[in-house]
Amino acid sequence: MEKHICDEKNGLSYTLCGDYYLPYLVLNEEEPTYGKYGMLRKQFLKEHRPIRYRNLLLSGKLTAHLNQIDQEVTEQVEVLMKQMAE
């Protein structure tokens, strides 16, 4: 048996461990910079959208998604605060 194989259908590489081929997965090491609203979004996804949460996590897009949400909501809050001050 080969030690390493690549599946052309899904593009994943596999390594032989004992009698089983295990996928070679690497986590994205992007630094989380999200704040309050990113954490709230993460909690919401975990509780109410678990499949979407797992898909984002496994695809390595969760941190980028949470950073983006936090940035957008923070900007919206700043605009609302300016409008209320006028």
Distance bins in CASP14 RR format, pairs under 12 A and 6 or more apart:
PFRMAT RR
TARGET T0000
AUTHOR 0000-0000-0000
RMODE 2
METHOD distances of the structure
MODEL  1
1 14 0 0 0 0 0 1 0 0 0 0 0
1 15 0 0 0 0 0 1 0 0 0 0 0
1 16 1 0 1 0 0 0 0 0 0 0 0
1 17 0 0 0 0 0 1 0 0 0 0 0
1 18 0 0 0 0 1 0 0 0 0 0 0
1 19 0 0 0 0 1 0 0 0 0 0 0
1 20 0 0 0 0 0 1 0 0 0 0 0
1 21 0 0 0 0 1 0 0 0 0 0 0
2 13 0 0 0 0 0 1 0 0 0 0 0
2 14 0 0 0 0 1 0 0 0 0 0 0
2 15 0 0 0 0 1 0 0 0 0 0 0
2 16 1 0 0 1 0 0 0 0 0 0 0
2 21 0 0 0 0 1 0 0 0 0 0 0
3 13 0 0 0 0 0 1 0 0 0 0 0
3 14 0 0 0 0 1 0 0 0 0 0 0
3 15 1 0 0 1 0 0 0 0 0 0 0
3 16 1 0 1 0 0 0 0 0 0 0 0
3 17 0 0 0 0 1 0 0 0 0 0 0
3 18 0 0 0 0 0 1 0 0 0 0 0
3 21 0 0 0 0 1 0 0 0 0 0 0
3 22 0 0 0 0 0 1 0 0 0 0 0
3 24 0 0 0 0 0 1 0 0 0 0 0
4 12 0 0 0 0 0 1 0 0 0 0 0
4 13 1 0 0 1 0 0 0 0 0 0 0
4 14 1 0 0 1 0 0 0 0 0 0 0
4 15 1 0 1 0 0 0 0 0 0 0 0
4 16 1 0 0 1 0 0 0 0 0 0 0
4 17 0 0 0 0 0 1 0 0 0 0 0
4 21 0 0 0 0 1 0 0 0 0 0 0
4 22 0 0 0 0 0 1 0 0 0 0 0
4 23 0 0 0 0 0 1 0 0 0 0 0
4 24 0 0 0 0 1 0 0 0 0 0 0
5 11 0 0 0 0 0 1 0 0 0 0 0
5 12 0 0 0 0 1 0 0 0 0 0 0
5 13 1 0 0 1 0 0 0 0 0 0 0
5 14 1 0 1 0 0 0 0 0 0 0 0
5 15 0 0 0 0 1 0 0 0 0 0 0
5 16 1 0 0 1 0 0 0 0 0 0 0
5 20 0 0 0 0 0 1 0 0 0 0 0
5 21 1 0 0 1 0 0 0 0 0 0 0
5 22 0 0 0 0 0 1 0 0 0 0 0
5 23 0 0 0 0 0 1 0 0 0 0 0
5 24 0 0 0 0 0 1 0 0 0 0 0
6 12 1 0 0 1 0 0 0 0 0 0 0
6 13 1 0 1 0 0 0 0 0 0 0 0
6 14 1 0 0 1 0 0 0 0 0 0 0
6 15 0 0 0 0 0 1 0 0 0 0 0
6 21 0 0 0 0 0 1 0 0 0 0 0
6 23 0 0 0 0 0 1 0 0 0 0 0
6 24 0 0 0 0 1 0 0 0 0 0 0
7 13 1 0 0 1 0 0 0 0 0 0 0
7 14 1 0 0 1 0 0 0 0 0 0 0
7 21 0 0 0 0 1 0 0 0 0 0 0
7 23 0 0 0 0 1 0 0 0 0 0 0
7 24 0 0 0 0 0 1 0 0 0 0 0
8 14 0 0 0 0 0 1 0 0 0 0 0
10 23 0 0 0 0 1 0 0 0 0 0 0
11 23 0 0 0 0 1 0 0 0 0 0 0
11 24 0 0 0 0 0 1 0 0 0 0 0
11 25 0 0 0 0 0 1 0 0 0 0 0
12 21 0 0 0 0 1 0 0 0 0 0 0
12 22 0 0 0 0 0 1 0 0 0 0 0
12 23 1 0 1 0 0 0 0 0 0 0 0
12 24 1 0 0 1 0 0 0 0 0 0 0
12 25 0 0 0 0 1 0 0 0 0 0 0
12 26 0 0 0 0 0 1 0 0 0 0 0
12 58 0 0 0 0 0 1 0 0 0 0 0
13 21 0 0 0 0 1 0 0 0 0 0 0
13 22 0 0 0 0 0 1 0 0 0 0 0
13 23 1 0 0 1 0 0 0 0 0 0 0
13 24 1 0 1 0 0 0 0 0 0 0 0
13 25 0 0 0 0 1 0 0 0 0 0 0
13 26 0 0 0 0 0 1 0 0 0 0 0
14 20 0 0 0 0 1 0 0 0 0 0 0
14 21 1 1 0 0 0 0 0 0 0 0 0
14 22 1 0 0 1 0 0 0 0 0 0 0
14 23 1 0 1 0 0 0 0 0 0 0 0
14 24 1 0 0 1 0 0 0 0 0 0 0
14 25 0 0 0 0 0 1 0 0 0 0 0
15 21 1 0 0 1 0 0 0 0 0 0 0
15 22 1 0 1 0 0 0 0 0 0 0 0
15 23 0 0 0 0 1 0 0 0 0 0 0
15 24 1 0 1 0 0 0 0 0 0 0 0
15 25 0 0 0 0 0 1 0 0 0 0 0
16 22 0 0 0 0 1 0 0 0 0 0 0
16 23 0 0 0 0 0 1 0 0 0 0 0
16 24 0 0 0 0 0 1 0 0 0 0 0
17 23 0 0 0 0 0 1 0 0 0 0 0
17 24 0 0 0 0 0 1 0 0 0 0 0
23 58 0 0 0 0 0 1 0 0 0 0 0
25 57 0 0 0 0 0 1 0 0 0 0 0
25 58 0 0 0 0 1 0 0 0 0 0 0
25 59 0 0 0 0 0 1 0 0 0 0 0
25 60 0 0 0 0 0 1 0 0 0 0 0
26 58 0 0 0 0 0 1 0 0 0 0 0
26 59 0 0 0 0 0 1 0 0 0 0 0
26 60 0 0 0 0 1 0 0 0 0 0 0
27 57 0 0 0 0 1 0 0 0 0 0 0
27 58 0 0 0 0 1 0 0 0 0 0 0
27 59 0 0 0 0 0 1 0 0 0 0 0
27 60 1 0 0 1 0 0 0 0 0 0 0
27 61 0 0 0 0 0 1 0 0 0 0 0
27 62 0 0 0 0 0 1 0 0 0 0 0
27 63 0 0 0 0 0 1 0 0 0 0 0
28 56 0 0 0 0 0 1 0 0 0 0 0
28 57 0 0 0 0 1 0 0 0 0 0 0
28 58 0 0 0 0 0 1 0 0 0 0 0
28 59 0 0 0 0 1 0 0 0 0 0 0
28 60 1 0 1 0 0 0 0 0 0 0 0
28 61 1 0 0 1 0 0 0 0 0 0 0
28 62 0 0 0 0 1 0 0 0 0 0 0
28 63 1 0 0 1 0 0 0 0 0 0 0
28 64 0 0 0 0 1 0 0 0 0 0 0
28 65 0 0 0 0 0 1 0 0 0 0 0
29 60 0 0 0 0 1 0 0 0 0 0 0
29 63 0 0 0 0 1 0 0 0 0 0 0
30 60 1 0 0 1 0 0 0 0 0 0 0
30 61 0 0 0 0 1 0 0 0 0 0 0
30 62 0 0 0 0 1 0 0 0 0 0 0
30 63 1 0 1 0 0 0 0 0 0 0 0
30 64 1 0 0 1 0 0 0 0 0 0 0
30 65 0 0 0 0 0 1 0 0 0 0 0
30 66 0 0 0 0 0 1 0 0 0 0 0
30 67 0 0 0 0 1 0 0 0 0 0 0
30 68 0 0 0 0 0 1 0 0 0 0 0
31 63 1 0 0 1 0 0 0 0 0 0 0
31 64 0 0 0 0 0 1 0 0 0 0 0
31 66 0 0 0 0 0 1 0 0 0 0 0
31 67 0 0 0 0 1 0 0 0 0 0 0
32 38 0 0 0 0 1 0 0 0 0 0 0
32 39 0 0 0 0 1 0 0 0 0 0 0
32 41 0 0 0 0 0 1 0 0 0 0 0
32 42 0 0 0 0 1 0 0 0 0 0 0
32 60 0 0 0 0 0 1 0 0 0 0 0
32 62 0 0 0 0 1 0 0 0 0 0 0
32 63 1 0 1 0 0 0 0 0 0 0 0
32 64 0 0 0 0 1 0 0 0 0 0 0
32 65 0 0 0 0 0 1 0 0 0 0 0
32 66 1 0 0 1 0 0 0 0 0 0 0
32 67 1 0 0 1 0 0 0 0 0 0 0
32 68 0 0 0 0 0 1 0 0 0 0 0
32 69 0 0 0 0 0 1 0 0 0 0 0
32 70 0 0 0 0 1 0 0 0 0 0 0
33 39 0 0 0 0 0 1 0 0 0 0 0
33 63 0 0 0 0 1 0 0 0 0 0 0
33 64 0 0 0 0 0 1 0 0 0 0 0
33 66 0 0 0 0 1 0 0 0 0 0 0
33 67 1 0 1 0 0 0 0 0 0 0 0
33 68 0 0 0 0 0 1 0 0 0 0 0
33 69 0 0 0 0 0 1 0 0 0 0 0
33 70 1 0 0 1 0 0 0 0 0 0 0
33 71 0 0 0 0 1 0 0 0 0 0 0
33 74 0 0 0 0 0 1 0 0 0 0 0
34 40 0 0 0 0 1 0 0 0 0 0 0
34 41 1 0 0 1 0 0 0 0 0 0 0
34 42 1 0 0 1 0 0 0 0 0 0 0
34 43 0 0 0 0 0 1 0 0 0 0 0
34 62 0 0 0 0 0 1 0 0 0 0 0
34 63 1 0 0 1 0 0 0 0 0 0 0
34 64 0 0 0 0 1 0 0 0 0 0 0
34 65 0 0 0 0 1 0 0 0 0 0 0
34 66 1 0 1 0 0 0 0 0 0 0 0
34 67 1 0 1 0 0 0 0 0 0 0 0
34 68 0 0 0 0 1 0 0 0 0 0 0
34 69 1 0 0 1 0 0 0 0 0 0 0
34 70 1 1 0 0 0 0 0 0 0 0 0
34 71 0 0 0 0 1 0 0 0 0 0 0
34 72 0 0 0 0 0 1 0 0 0 0 0
34 73 0 0 0 0 1 0 0 0 0 0 0
34 74 0 0 0 0 1 0 0 0 0 0 0
35 41 0 0 0 0 1 0 0 0 0 0 0
35 42 0 0 0 0 1 0 0 0 0 0 0
35 63 0 0 0 0 0 1 0 0 0 0 0
35 66 0 0 0 0 1 0 0 0 0 0 0
35 67 0 0 0 0 1 0 0 0 0 0 0
35 69 0 0 0 0 1 0 0 0 0 0 0
35 70 1 0 1 0 0 0 0 0 0 0 0
35 71 0 0 0 0 1 0 0 0 0 0 0
35 73 0 0 0 0 1 0 0 0 0 0 0
35 74 0 0 0 0 1 0 0 0 0 0 0
35 77 0 0 0 0 0 1 0 0 0 0 0
36 42 0 0 0 0 0 1 0 0 0 0 0
36 43 0 0 0 0 0 1 0 0 0 0 0
36 66 0 0 0 0 0 1 0 0 0 0 0
36 69 0 0 0 0 0 1 0 0 0 0 0
36 70 1 0 0 1 0 0 0 0 0 0 0
36 71 0 0 0 0 0 1 0 0 0 0 0
36 73 0 0 0 0 1 0 0 0 0 0 0
36 74 0 0 0 0 1 0 0 0 0 0 0
36 77 0 0 0 0 1 0 0 0 0 0 0
37 43 0 0 0 0 0 1 0 0 0 0 0
37 44 0 0 0 0 0 1 0 0 0 0 0
37 65 0 0 0 0 0 1 0 0 0 0 0
37 66 0 0 0 0 1 0 0 0 0 0 0
37 67 0 0 0 0 0 1 0 0 0 0 0
37 68 0 0 0 0 0 1 0 0 0 0 0
37 69 1 0 0 1 0 0 0 0 0 0 0
37 70 1 0 1 0 0 0 0 0 0 0 0
37 71 0 0 0 0 1 0 0 0 0 0 0
37 72 0 0 0 0 1 0 0 0 0 0 0
37 73 1 1 0 0 0 0 0 0 0 0 0
37 74 1 0 0 1 0 0 0 0 0 0 0
37 75 0 0 0 0 0 1 0 0 0 0 0
37 76 0 0 0 0 1 0 0 0 0 0 0
37 77 0 0 0 0 1 0 0 0 0 0 0
37 78 0 0 0 0 0 1 0 0 0 0 0
38 44 0 0 0 0 1 0 0 0 0 0 0
38 45 0 0 0 0 1 0 0 0 0 0 0
38 46 0 0 0 0 0 1 0 0 0 0 0
38 62 0 0 0 0 0 1 0 0 0 0 0
38 63 0 0 0 0 1 0 0 0 0 0 0
38 64 0 0 0 0 0 1 0 0 0 0 0
38 65 0 0 0 0 1 0 0 0 0 0 0
38 66 1 0 1 0 0 0 0 0 0 0 0
38 67 1 0 0 1 0 0 0 0 0 0 0
38 68 0 0 0 0 1 0 0 0 0 0 0
38 69 1 0 1 0 0 0 0 0 0 0 0
38 70 1 0 1 0 0 0 0 0 0 0 0
38 71 0 0 0 0 1 0 0 0 0 0 0
38 72 0 0 0 0 1 0 0 0 0 0 0
38 73 1 0 0 1 0 0 0 0 0 0 0
38 74 0 0 0 0 1 0 0 0 0 0 0
39 45 0 0 0 0 0 1 0 0 0 0 0
39 46 0 0 0 0 0 1 0 0 0 0 0
39 63 0 0 0 0 0 1 0 0 0 0 0
39 66 1 0 0 1 0 0 0 0 0 0 0
39 67 0 0 0 0 0 1 0 0 0 0 0
39 69 0 0 0 0 1 0 0 0 0 0 0
39 70 0 0 0 0 1 0 0 0 0 0 0
39 73 0 0 0 0 0 1 0 0 0 0 0
40 46 0 0 0 0 0 1 0 0 0 0 0
40 47 0 0 0 0 0 1 0 0 0 0 0
40 48 0 0 0 0 0 1 0 0 0 0 0
40 66 0 0 0 0 1 0 0 0 0 0 0
40 69 0 0 0 0 1 0 0 0 0 0 0
40 70 0 0 0 0 1 0 0 0 0 0 0
40 73 0 0 0 0 1 0 0 0 0 0 0
40 74 0 0 0 0 0 1 0 0 0 0 0
41 47 0 0 0 0 0 1 0 0 0 0 0
41 48 0 0 0 0 0 1 0 0 0 0 0
41 49 0 0 0 0 1 0 0 0 0 0 0
41 52 0 0 0 0 0 1 0 0 0 0 0
41 53 0 0 0 0 1 0 0 0 0 0 0
41 56 0 0 0 0 0 1 0 0 0 0 0
41 62 0 0 0 0 1 0 0 0 0 0 0
41 63 0 0 0 0 0 1 0 0 0 0 0
41 65 1 0 0 1 0 0 0 0 0 0 0
41 66 1 0 1 0 0 0 0 0 0 0 0
41 67 0 0 0 0 0 1 0 0 0 0 0
41 68 0 0 0 0 1 0 0 0 0 0 0
41 69 1 0 1 0 0 0 0 0 0 0 0
41 70 1 0 0 1 0 0 0 0 0 0 0
41 71 0 0 0 0 0 1 0 0 0 0 0
41 72 0 0 0 0 0 1 0 0 0 0 0
41 73 0 0 0 0 1 0 0 0 0 0 0
41 74 0 0 0 0 0 1 0 0 0 0 0
42 48 0 0 0 0 0 1 0 0 0 0 0
42 49 0 0 0 0 0 1 0 0 0 0 0
42 50 0 0 0 0 0 1 0 0 0 0 0
42 52 0 0 0 0 0 1 0 0 0 0 0
42 53 1 0 0 1 0 0 0 0 0 0 0
42 56 0 0 0 0 1 0 0 0 0 0 0
42 57 0 0 0 0 1 0 0 0 0 0 0
42 62 1 0 0 1 0 0 0 0 0 0 0
42 63 0 0 0 0 1 0 0 0 0 0 0
42 65 0 0 0 0 1 0 0 0 0 0 0
42 66 1 0 1 0 0 0 0 0 0 0 0
42 67 0 0 0 0 0 1 0 0 0 0 0
42 69 0 0 0 0 1 0 0 0 0 0 0
42 70 0 0 0 0 1 0 0 0 0 0 0
43 49 0 0 0 0 0 1 0 0 0 0 0
43 50 0 0 0 0 0 1 0 0 0 0 0
43 53 0 0 0 0 1 0 0 0 0 0 0
43 66 0 0 0 0 0 1 0 0 0 0 0
43 69 0 0 0 0 0 1 0 0 0 0 0
44 50 0 0 0 0 0 1 0 0 0 0 0
44 52 0 0 0 0 1 0 0 0 0 0 0
44 53 0 0 0 0 1 0 0 0 0 0 0
44 65 0 0 0 0 0 1 0 0 0 0 0
44 66 0 0 0 0 0 1 0 0 0 0 0
44 69 0 0 0 0 1 0 0 0 0 0 0
44 73 0 0 0 0 0 1 0 0 0 0 0
45 51 0 0 0 0 1 0 0 0 0 0 0
45 52 1 0 1 0 0 0 0 0 0 0 0
45 53 1 1 0 0 0 0 0 0 0 0 0
45 54 0 0 0 0 1 0 0 0 0 0 0
45 55 0 0 0 0 1 0 0 0 0 0 0
45 56 1 0 0 1 0 0 0 0 0 0 0
45 57 0 0 0 0 1 0 0 0 0 0 0
45 61 0 0 0 0 0 1 0 0 0 0 0
45 62 0 0 0 0 1 0 0 0 0 0 0
45 65 0 0 0 0 1 0 0 0 0 0 0
45 66 0 0 0 0 1 0 0 0 0 0 0
45 69 0 0 0 0 1 0 0 0 0 0 0
46 52 0 0 0 0 1 0 0 0 0 0 0
46 53 1 0 1 0 0 0 0 0 0 0 0
46 54 0 0 0 0 1 0 0 0 0 0 0
46 56 0 0 0 0 0 1 0 0 0 0 0
46 57 0 0 0 0 1 0 0 0 0 0 0
46 62 0 0 0 0 0 1 0 0 0 0 0
46 66 0 0 0 0 0 1 0 0 0 0 0
47 53 0 0 0 0 1 0 0 0 0 0 0
49 55 0 0 0 0 1 0 0 0 0 0 0
49 56 0 0 0 0 1 0 0 0 0 0 0
49 57 0 0 0 0 0 1 0 0 0 0 0
49 62 0 0 0 0 0 1 0 0 0 0 0
49 65 0 0 0 0 0 1 0 0 0 0 0
50 56 0 0 0 0 0 1 0 0 0 0 0
50 57 0 0 0 0 0 1 0 0 0 0 0
51 57 0 0 0 0 0 1 0 0 0 0 0
51 58 0 0 0 0 0 1 0 0 0 0 0
52 58 0 0 0 0 0 1 0 0 0 0 0
52 59 0 0 0 0 0 1 0 0 0 0 0
52 61 0 0 0 0 0 1 0 0 0 0 0
52 62 0 0 0 0 1 0 0 0 0 0 0
52 65 0 0 0 0 1 0 0 0 0 0 0
53 59 0 0 0 0 0 1 0 0 0 0 0
53 60 0 0 0 0 0 1 0 0 0 0 0
53 61 0 0 0 0 0 1 0 0 0 0 0
53 62 1 0 0 1 0 0 0 0 0 0 0
53 65 0 0 0 0 1 0 0 0 0 0 0
53 66 0 0 0 0 0 1 0 0 0 0 0
54 60 0 0 0 0 0 1 0 0 0 0 0
54 61 0 0 0 0 0 1 0 0 0 0 0
54 62 0 0 0 0 1 0 0 0 0 0 0
55 61 0 0 0 0 1 0 0 0 0 0 0
55 62 0 0 0 0 1 0 0 0 0 0 0
55 65 0 0 0 0 0 1 0 0 0 0 0
56 62 1 0 1 0 0 0 0 0 0 0 0
56 63 0 0 0 0 1 0 0 0 0 0 0
56 64 0 0 0 0 1 0 0 0 0 0 0
56 65 1 0 1 0 0 0 0 0 0 0 0
56 66 0 0 0 0 1 0 0 0 0 0 0
56 67 0 0 0 0 0 1 0 0 0 0 0
56 68 0 0 0 0 0 1 0 0 0 0 0
56 69 0 0 0 0 0 1 0 0 0 0 0
57 63 0 0 0 0 1 0 0 0 0 0 0
57 64 0 0 0 0 0 1 0 0 0 0 0
57 65 0 0 0 0 1 0 0 0 0 0 0
57 66 0 0 0 0 0 1 0 0 0 0 0
59 65 0 0 0 0 1 0 0 0 0 0 0
60 66 0 0 0 0 0 1 0 0 0 0 0
61 67 0 0 0 0 0 1 0 0 0 0 0
61 68 0 0 0 0 1 0 0 0 0 0 0
61 69 0 0 0 0 0 1 0 0 0 0 0
62 68 0 0 0 0 0 1 0 0 0 0 0
62 69 0 0 0 0 0 1 0 0 0 0 0
63 69 0 0 0 0 0 1 0 0 0 0 0
63 70 0 0 0 0 0 1 0 0 0 0 0
64 70 0 0 0 0 0 1 0 0 0 0 0
64 71 0 0 0 0 0 1 0 0 0 0 0
65 71 0 0 0 0 0 1 0 0 0 0 0
65 72 0 0 0 0 0 1 0 0 0 0 0
66 72 0 0 0 0 0 1 0 0 0 0 0
66 73 0 0 0 0 0 1 0 0 0 0 0
67 73 0 0 0 0 0 1 0 0 0 0 0
67 74 0 0 0 0 0 1 0 0 0 0 0
68 74 0 0 0 0 0 1 0 0 0 0 0
68 75 0 0 0 0 0 1 0 0 0 0 0
69 75 0 0 0 0 0 1 0 0 0 0 0
69 76 0 0 0 0 0 1 0 0 0 0 0
70 76 0 0 0 0 0 1 0 0 0 0 0
70 77 0 0 0 0 0 1 0 0 0 0 0
71 77 0 0 0 0 0 1 0 0 0 0 0
71 78 0 0 0 0 0 1 0 0 0 0 0
72 78 0 0 0 0 0 1 0 0 0 0 0
72 79 0 0 0 0 0 1 0 0 0 0 0
73 79 0 0 0 0 0 1 0 0 0 0 0
73 80 0 0 0 0 0 1 0 0 0 0 0
74 80 0 0 0 0 0 1 0 0 0 0 0
74 81 0 0 0 0 0 1 0 0 0 0 0
75 81 0 0 0 0 0 1 0 0 0 0 0
75 82 0 0 0 0 0 1 0 0 0 0 0
76 82 0 0 0 0 0 1 0 0 0 0 0
76 83 0 0 0 0 0 1 0 0 0 0 0
77 83 0 0 0 0 0 1 0 0 0 0 0
77 84 0 0 0 0 0 1 0 0 0 0 0
78 84 0 0 0 0 0 1 0 0 0 0 0
78 85 0 0 0 0 0 1 0 0 0 0 0
79 85 0 0 0 0 0 1 0 0 0 0 0
79 86 0 0 0 0 0 1 0 0 0 0 0
80 86 0 0 0 0 0 1 0 0 0 0 0
END
